[in-house]
Structure formats: structure tokens, C-alpha cells
Amino acid sequence: MRPVMTHRYKMSGSVRPLLFWIGKDDIGIARIVWRRGDGAAIGYEFLVGTDPAKAPRSLNRWGYIAEDIEGADGSILALMTGADEATYNEAASNSSRPPGAGDFRAIQAHVERGAATWQTARVSTPSPLTVRDVDAALERIRHETAAAPSRGMSLPSGARPGFLTAVAELIDLAVTGVNRKADTRELLRPRVQYVFGQGAYEIHLREVESLRADYDGRVISAVRTAFEIRTLATDARTRFEITSGSDGDLSGVPVAISWQPRWWLRVELSLESK
């Protein structure tokens, strides 16, 4: 598929070692790519991570998702650095160690005719790779996941074939609804199920708010959307927020993203000026 739109973001982050948040700006980058193919085929890419040259303690954590979708079918390739710290002290301890080999968890999945198949791999590289080395990491990971055993499952009826696809659908719903002045309760009603690799999830909008936002030295019309993801197998919940433009060339484009993946860690992305 060919890229039709690309936007880049700066990352800021905050940690909470004890009671208070400590924040720092410009510690990493992100990139979102919208792609189109023949017919109704669409694709999305999301790259996000810290830059060890800027992040506290040279923190090197990043991930990448690519989805190609056509109707109810699609394919996913995703990776993330292997560290999965539960506490701030654990993250600080890992970051203080001398750099060694790179470590990634990767998944390649396909959704077709109501079923999903996937291959997972734990991939090591001779030296650590950063968010700026995504192409080198993807080449290694495609090879490793292709050689891994394949597993599969049936999909919930109507499940979307990817996380980015489900989020884009709800952002479009919110922006369109706000522009036509729809009742907010109508926008909060849909619950979209999707698959991501070996898991099935449900995502819905908790809040939708029309507002004015600052971007590139001007005030733009925007929509703030608060999401909640529920893991169907465990009922675990994850929340995050996206503020998107609601008209012109920024319609449906995230200008700010905020999420808190750990109780001690909060990350925010802001759209860079063109």
C-alpha cells in the first residue's frame, strides 16, 4: 500500500517514584502513517518510543504496529522491546545496566474469513536497537516470526482485524458526530471488538468533548476522545485519550495522545508542526 499521510510526534513523559510526578519533555518520538491500496484496502502504522540520547537514564523502550486491512480481513505485524517492568525501581535498575543485546517480542498475524492465525517470537539482536532503527528490527523480526509455529482461533462475530483499525473507526465516529452535533450519548454507545494477535478485545468511547486546541501557533477545532479497552479473556481494563482535529487537513488526525501504561508512568505525544 502507498502512504497517503504521515505525521510525526514528540514524546514527553512523567514518572512517579513515590507520591509526586516528575516530568520531562522531548524524550522520544512517534510516527503515524495512513496508507491506501486498491479498492477499499487501507493500512496504518504506529511507531512510538523513547530516544536513549534524550530520555532519563538512557531509557530505550519502543514499539511498532503495522496493519493492512481490507473489509473484515487483514494482517498485523507488531513488536516491542522485551522489558516489561512492573515498578519504577525495576525500570530504573534495568536502565542502569550496561547496554547489551537487543531483546524484542514480536507477533505476525493474519485474519481471514472469521479466523485469526498468528506466529510469535522472542528476538535477540547483537546490539540494542532504538526507535530510529525500526527498519533493521523489522527485517530481523519478519524472518524470526515466519519460522515460528502457527496458532489460531475463531473470531468474535464482527470483530475488527486490528487495534489501529478499531481506534480509527471510533475517532471518525466521534469527529463526524460532533460536526453534525449528534447527541453525545449516541457516540458513547458503540462497543467495537477487535483482535490483536492472539487476544480479543473490546474498545469503546468513555467521553467525547468538542473543544478548541492550540497547534502550530493557531487555535483549531478539535475533539477529545477518552477510550477504554477491555480484554475479553480477563476483563482487564486500559484507558487512554486522543485529541484529534475536527476540520480541514487535520480532521481525524491526532494532535495529542495521552496514556498511562503503568501506575508510575505517564506518556504524552504532541503533533509536530509541519
Backbone torsions as a table, in degrees:
resi	resn	phi	psi	omega
1	MET	NA	151.2	-178.3
2	ARG	-96.4	139.0	175.1
3	PRO	-66.3	134.7	176.7
4	VAL	-114.7	-15.0	178.9
5	MET	-161.7	136.5	177.5
6	THR	-134.9	133.1	175.9
7	HIS	-131.8	143.0	-178.8
8	ARG	-115.4	152.6	-172.3
9	TYR	-135.3	151.3	170.1
10	LYS	-98.9	146.6	-179.5
11	MET	-109.8	135.7	167.0
12	SER	-121.7	156.6	-176.7
13	GLY	-145.6	157.6	177.4
14	SER	-136.6	142.4	174.6
15	VAL	-123.2	157.1	-178.8
16	ARG	-129.7	84.4	-179.0
17	PRO	-60.3	-38.7	179.9
18	LEU	-130.7	-97.0	-174.9
19	LEU	-104.0	-23.9	-170.5
20	PHE	-117.0	147.6	178.1
21	TRP	-79.9	139.5	174.2
22	ILE	-122.6	120.6	-172.9
23	GLY	-117.4	159.7	175.5
24	LYS	-148.8	138.4	179.3
25	ASP	-90.0	160.9	172.3
26	ASP	53.5	59.4	178.9
27	ILE	-109.3	-0.6	-178.7
28	GLY	-174.1	-170.3	-175.2
29	ILE	-138.4	165.6	172.2
30	ALA	-149.3	159.5	178.8
31	ARG	-148.6	133.7	173.7
32	ILE	-119.5	131.7	179.3
33	VAL	-122.3	130.9	172.6
34	TRP	-102.1	133.6	-177.3
35	ARG	-129.7	153.9	177.9
36	ARG	-132.0	145.6	175.1
37	GLY	-123.7	-159.1	178.1
38	ASP	-71.6	148.1	177.3
39	GLY	62.8	-129.0	-177.0
40	ALA	-96.4	10.1	-177.3
41	ALA	-68.6	132.0	178.3
42	ILE	-134.3	161.3	178.6
43	GLY	-149.3	155.0	177.7
44	TYR	-137.3	147.2	171.8
45	GLU	-130.8	140.7	177.3
46	PHE	-136.6	116.1	177.3
47	LEU	-116.5	131.1	-178.7
48	VAL	-152.2	139.6	177.2
49	GLY	178.0	167.3	176.4
50	THR	-79.2	156.2	174.5
51	ASP	-106.7	112.5	-176.6
52	PRO	-57.4	-24.2	179.2
53	ALA	-72.4	-16.7	-176.5
54	LYS	-120.6	-27.8	-172.6
55	ALA	-75.6	148.7	175.4
56	PRO	-56.1	139.9	179.7
57	ARG	58.2	23.1	-179.8
58	SER	55.7	36.6	-177.6
59	LEU	-57.6	130.7	-178.2
60	ASN	-125.6	87.1	179.9
61	ARG	-132.2	126.0	-178.5
62	TRP	-158.3	166.3	-179.4
63	GLY	-153.2	166.3	-175.9
64	TYR	-148.6	138.4	174.9
65	ILE	-132.3	134.6	171.7
66	ALA	-130.2	130.5	179.0
67	GLU	-127.8	133.1	171.4
68	ASP	-117.0	124.1	-171.2
69	ILE	-129.1	138.2	169.7
70	GLU	-142.5	104.8	-175.9
71	GLY	67.3	-128.1	-179.6
72	ALA	-90.6	-1.6	-178.0
73	ASP	-105.2	157.6	178.6
74	GLY	-179.0	176.1	176.9
75	SER	-135.4	151.0	-176.4
76	ILE	-134.7	138.5	169.1
77	LEU	-130.3	125.9	-176.8
78	ALA	-143.0	148.9	175.7
79	LEU	-147.9	156.6	172.3
80	MET	-152.5	152.7	177.1
81	THR	-61.4	149.3	-166.7
82	GLY	-74.4	-22.5	-177.8
83	ALA	-64.7	139.1	-178.3
84	ASP	-141.6	67.2	-173.8
85	GLU	-71.6	140.1	179.4
86	ALA	-93.0	-21.7	-177.3
87	THR	-131.3	161.8	177.4
88	TYR	-63.7	-41.8	-178.7
89	ASN	-61.9	-37.8	178.5
90	GLU	-65.7	-42.0	177.9
91	ALA	-64.2	-42.4	179.4
92	ALA	-63.5	-40.2	179.0
93	SER	-64.4	-45.1	179.5
94	ASN	-63.6	-37.7	-177.7
95	SER	-70.8	-23.6	-178.2
96	SER	-83.6	-8.5	179.2
97	ARG	-74.0	150.1	176.8
98	PRO	-61.1	145.7	179.6
99	PRO	-61.1	139.5	177.8
100	GLY	-131.3	-137.4	179.1
101	ALA	-75.5	156.2	173.9
102	GLY	-79.8	150.5	-177.3
103	ASP	-140.6	122.6	-177.5
104	PHE	-131.7	149.0	166.0
105	ARG	-107.1	131.3	-173.6
106	ALA	-134.5	151.7	176.9
107	ILE	-143.7	137.9	173.2
108	GLN	-124.4	127.4	-173.2
109	ALA	-138.1	155.1	176.9
110	HIS	-134.1	139.4	176.5
111	VAL	-119.0	124.8	-178.2
112	GLU	-154.2	130.6	175.7
113	ARG	50.0	48.2	173.1
114	GLY	78.3	13.7	179.5
115	ALA	-137.7	150.6	178.3
116	ALA	-118.9	138.6	171.1
117	THR	-124.1	147.5	-178.1
118	TRP	-149.5	157.9	175.5
119	GLN	-132.6	132.2	-179.8
120	THR	-119.6	154.6	179.7
121	ALA	-153.3	147.6	169.0
122	ARG	-102.1	118.4	-169.5
123	VAL	-115.3	130.7	175.3
124	SER	-111.4	143.8	175.6
125	THR	-121.6	152.6	-175.3
126	PRO	-58.3	-31.2	179.0
127	SER	-137.4	159.0	-179.3
128	PRO	-62.9	138.5	174.1
129	LEU	-107.9	142.8	-179.1
130	THR	-104.2	179.2	179.7
131	VAL	-60.6	-21.6	178.8
132	ARG	-84.0	-5.1	180.0
133	ASP	-107.0	28.8	-172.5
134	VAL	-59.6	-38.4	-177.5
135	ASP	-63.6	-42.2	178.5
136	ALA	-64.9	-39.4	178.9
137	ALA	-65.9	-42.0	-178.1
138	LEU	-64.3	-38.6	178.8
139	GLU	-60.5	-42.7	179.4
140	ARG	-69.4	-40.4	-174.1
141	ILE	-72.5	-37.1	175.8
142	ARG	-58.7	-40.9	179.8
143	HIS	-66.6	-44.7	-176.3
144	GLU	-68.8	-43.2	-178.6
145	THR	-69.7	-32.2	179.1
146	ALA	-63.3	-26.5	-179.4
147	ALA	-91.2	-4.1	-177.0
148	ALA	-82.7	154.5	176.5
149	PRO	-60.6	147.7	-178.8
150	SER	-100.9	138.3	175.1
151	ARG	-126.6	168.8	-176.5
152	GLY	-155.5	168.8	176.8
153	MET	-160.0	159.3	173.0
154	SER	-80.7	152.0	-176.7
155	LEU	-97.4	150.9	168.3
156	PRO	-60.1	147.0	-178.9
157	SER	-59.1	128.8	177.7
158	GLY	79.6	5.4	-177.7
159	ALA	-66.2	136.7	177.1
160	ARG	-76.8	149.9	-175.2
161	PRO	-88.4	42.7	177.1
162	GLY	162.0	153.4	-179.5
163	PHE	-68.9	-50.0	-178.1
164	LEU	-61.3	-37.2	178.4
165	THR	-61.6	-44.3	-179.5
166	ALA	-65.7	-42.2	179.7
167	VAL	-64.9	-44.0	179.7
168	ALA	-60.7	-38.0	179.2
169	GLU	-62.7	-43.2	-178.6
170	LEU	-73.3	-33.9	175.1
171	ILE	-63.8	-44.8	177.9
172	ASP	-60.7	-40.2	178.1
173	LEU	-61.3	-45.1	-177.7
174	ALA	-67.0	-45.7	-178.5
175	VAL	-63.9	-45.6	178.8
176	THR	-62.6	-42.2	-179.3
177	GLY	-65.1	-43.0	178.9
178	VAL	-64.7	-40.8	-178.8
179	ASN	-65.0	-30.7	177.8
180	ARG	-97.5	10.3	175.8
181	LYS	59.4	43.3	178.2
182	ALA	-71.4	156.5	174.9
183	ASP	-63.0	128.4	-178.8
184	THR	-56.3	-35.3	-179.5
185	ARG	-62.3	-30.4	176.9
186	GLU	-66.6	-37.1	-178.6
187	LEU	-73.7	-25.9	-178.4
188	LEU	-84.7	-9.2	-173.4
189	ARG	-72.8	-44.1	-173.8
190	PRO	-63.9	139.3	172.6
191	ARG	-123.2	117.0	-173.4
192	VAL	-102.9	124.9	174.9
193	GLN	-93.1	147.0	178.7
194	TYR	-150.4	163.3	175.0
195	VAL	-114.0	145.3	174.0
196	PHE	-137.5	100.4	-176.2
197	GLY	65.4	-118.9	-175.1
198	GLN	-95.9	7.7	-177.8
199	GLY	-119.8	153.2	175.4
200	ALA	-115.2	138.7	-172.5
201	TYR	-138.8	165.1	173.2
202	GLU	-130.0	134.5	179.9
203	ILE	-127.7	141.2	176.9
204	HIS	-147.7	164.5	177.6
205	LEU	-87.3	125.9	176.1
206	ARG	-88.6	-34.9	-178.1
207	GLU	-145.7	146.1	172.0
208	VAL	-135.7	127.4	-176.4
209	GLU	-138.5	127.9	173.2
210	SER	-83.5	134.8	-177.3
211	LEU	-154.5	177.0	172.9
212	ARG	-110.4	132.6	-176.1
213	ALA	-125.4	150.8	176.6
214	ASP	-87.4	130.9	175.5
215	TYR	-152.9	126.5	173.5
216	ASP	54.9	41.4	176.9
217	GLY	76.2	13.0	178.3
218	ARG	-139.7	163.8	178.6
219	VAL	-99.1	128.3	-178.1
220	ILE	-119.7	156.8	172.3
221	SER	-75.8	136.0	-174.9
222	ALA	-147.4	167.4	177.3
223	VAL	-132.0	124.6	174.6
224	ARG	-93.2	127.0	-179.7
225	THR	-121.3	125.8	176.5
226	ALA	-104.7	123.6	-174.8
227	PHE	-108.3	155.0	168.0
228	GLU	-134.4	131.0	175.9
229	ILE	-106.4	135.2	175.1
230	ARG	-119.6	125.1	174.6
231	THR	-76.6	119.4	-172.6
232	LEU	-64.2	-33.6	-175.9
233	ALA	-74.6	-31.0	-172.7
234	THR	-121.4	-11.8	-175.3
235	ASP	67.3	16.3	175.5
236	ALA	-67.4	145.5	-175.7
237	ARG	-119.2	142.9	174.8
238	THR	-134.3	137.6	-179.0
239	ARG	-124.2	147.3	174.8
240	PHE	-157.6	166.7	-178.2
241	GLU	-129.5	145.3	175.3
242	ILE	-134.4	129.9	171.1
243	THR	-106.6	122.6	-175.7
244	SER	-120.0	151.0	172.1
245	GLY	-64.7	152.9	-177.1
246	SER	-121.6	4.6	174.0
247	ASP	-155.2	168.8	178.8
248	GLY	64.1	-152.4	-176.2
249	ASP	-73.5	-7.8	177.0
250	LEU	-102.7	8.4	179.7
251	SER	-62.5	121.5	-179.5
252	GLY	79.2	1.4	-179.9
253	VAL	-93.9	123.3	176.4
254	PRO	-61.2	130.2	173.9
255	VAL	-106.8	-16.1	176.1
256	ALA	-153.2	137.7	178.7
257	ILE	-133.1	135.6	-179.2
258	SER	-137.3	130.8	173.3
259	TRP	-151.8	158.4	-176.7
260	GLN	-125.1	87.7	-175.6
261	PRO	-69.6	-21.0	176.7
262	ARG	-135.6	157.3	179.7
263	TRP	-61.8	-23.8	-176.8
264	TRP	-102.8	0.5	-174.2
265	LEU	-132.5	131.1	176.5
266	ARG	-132.3	134.9	-176.1
267	VAL	-126.8	140.4	178.2
268	GLU	-132.8	140.2	176.6
269	LEU	-117.0	140.3	176.7
270	SER	-130.3	135.7	-177.0
271	LEU	-64.8	131.3	176.6
272	GLU	-76.9	150.4	176.2
273	SER	-68.3	147.7	177.9
274	LYS	-69.9	NA	NA
